[in-house]
């Protein structure tokens, strides 16, 4: 490799040992050097740069930008010898870690013209950050390397994550205008990162494309969450990504352009390579191939010079509606709020769902037939098929929207549609119960006769999922799964079978489960639509009051039922774990089933032994159990021979 014939060496006053090493290298390679102390050179750079076309600068990460600016203006080539090995400058420019190798590279006669990014007439070497950019800026990840100390690395990231989450309620969304040569965008952002040489930073890893320093464009990552949930998702995505991903996160937009102006009504805080600045207008301009610098082979391999002569605008996630910008600039909501444009299609769908169309009536009858026969057959597969067929989910979601927005028309129409569906289900299942000669309570029927608070929890979860599926078209295909999970038609058909058999217990038990599902789904859907921003809290007040009252009312019998089931389970477990000694013989009880009615315990089980229990043993067992539980016990004991 050829070396320059003459070079100007600019050095800080305290770097004489390093200056001697440079002179030693120059002497062995026949290079003429002119030394000038840094402060003198910066006072009259034009005067000294006339003495040589190549300048070797002994620089820190903070002082290099000044030399790049002068090299662009005065048209001299540059060679850098970093004063701190392994810093950001070395990483960005792929400079050698060893001082002798860095000196050799700085004196080579092979400078490469590279792009220069300026911000408000100040050179940006690595990146520019505006606003809040957690995990994406030099003040966080750039200066901390995993290999230095794994424990320190982990603690640092956990601390940064904690402070970012703790400040969620204080997130400041700044309305700004982004202007390129071809487009003006009025939007609101929480932060922005303009990437120049720091192409391996966390911000670059968020992009769905690779970027290069030598593409005659500056790459800008814009952070613009529409809600706190989106901001949290952005934080987690930033932490886990290690390479370019297939698509941009929902809180991220990407602009690649030669010029970008960022304008705000209030002064913006920003950082140029970690140095704090403040201004109402930020002017970014890229100067292609504006300065010549000696770069390593590694740099050449990483940054192939290319220019496709066009900007890139991936701004579909950028809030651009004036209504949206005003909303999030005032206060970033917890969930992404729907706008009026989002309402229109959903409301049309909800109004259609509230009506009792002929296909609704047909599906209601068919699903009731399938569910009733499945209950008689005790076939889970058949019952699941009935759940998928059942159309009751649609009017329940519609009534939730009616309650939320105090829309009397949708609410009443939905109630009427639900009532028609319930009546059809009851009549169909009751008719089939009369026709079918078998009157046996199968396990599938029995499983729907004792609802508890757990069933209310299932209904609430399914109501949230159903409302979210309606609000987000991309997850509408999940509705069959919601219908299966909540199982609206089977308890309705069990109640109908109870009507056909004349069993009040079946009607009340299954009816309570059906009512639990209806109230739980609609109540949870109301809250979900509220969280998604489909009505302000003030307008939703009446609907929320009605929903809360109904859920509280239905929770009372469910709580008692849950307490009863827990009590029965507790007695069964205690009895199964106990070994009784009756008339000096050990006895174990299995297949225990317990019911408690009016303080009396009805216990059925099988005894395991060599012979059935005698009358005296039964009396002794009854006494032991009554002493254990302090209440009357009625026994029904079978026998299993010990193997």
QUIBEL-V205130 format. One record per helix or strand of 2 or more residues. SS is the DSSP state (h for helix, s for strand). FROM is the first residue (numbers start at 1). TO is the last residue. If there is no record, write none. Layout:
[[SS:FROM:TO] [SS:FROM:TO]]
This chain:
[[s:6:11] [h:16:28] [s:32:37] [h:38:43] [h:45:49] [s:54:59] [h:64:74] [s:77:82] [h:88:93] [h:99:106] [s:111:119] [s:122:124] [s:127:131] [h:138:142] [h:150:166] [h:168:170] [s:174:179] [s:184:189] [s:191:195] [h:202:205] [s:218:223] [h:228:240] [s:252:257] [s:259:272] [s:275:294] [h:297:302] [s:312:314] [h:322:330] [h:340:354] [h:358:377] [h:380:389] [h:392:404] [h:408:435] [h:443:446] [h:453:471] [h:473:486] [h:488:501] [h:504:531] [h:541:577] [s:579:582] [s:585:597] [s:600:609] [h:615:629] [s:633:641]]
